Amino acid sequence: MSHVIEEKRYRARTTTSLVASILVGLTLLIAGSGKAFGFGEMPGQTMKFIGAVLPDALLTPEVAYFIGDIFFPYIIPWTELSLGMLLLLRVWPRLMAVLCLPLVAAFMANNSWLIAQGKTKFSACECFGIWEELFGTLTPLQALGVDIGLFLLALIITFVQPGGFLASPSWLTRLGQKLRPQYD
């Protein structure tokens, strides 16, 4: 009887983690692709947020150039794309979820700051890049709600996913075994 209960728990944990991985992965994939296809665009409100939270001593012209011209327009979108793809493929889901936590926390901080500035100053979060032209924008409050949801889903993946921290999905393990040369 306990074997049946354990099997049900394992299945429930796997299903819960799978659904959370799909939701986080798709959101990051959409957001990252929208920003990446924008080819180097960066929301001005993000740079204003950085200017407001970083001390002037740290925000040198070189740091501002790196943040504004490299980090946000290129590194962040490709990070979102990579994390989203790996979560959808279920490659090391716990590790990918843990890596999502600081990224989503930064998005939450940015959206909280936008909300604190008032509705008239920043009416849209510009979270999804070019996809916003097709599907519309989110307000900073709506984006914060999405970010909180993503953070909670990443925590669910981290704590509910069965297996070890770096456990590979069975399809990846089988693929590795097929590609490994056999020495008999």
Secondary structure, 3 states (H helix, E strand, C coil): CHHHHHHHHHHHHHHHHHHHHHHHHHHHHHHHHHHHCCCCCCCHHHHHHHHHHCCCCCCCHHHHHHHHHHHHHHHHHHHHHHHHHHHHHCCCHHHHHHHHHHHHHHHHHHHHHHHHHCCCCCCCCCCCCCHHHHHCCCCHHHHHHHHHHHHHHHHHHHHHCCCCCCCCCHHHHHHHHHHCCCCC
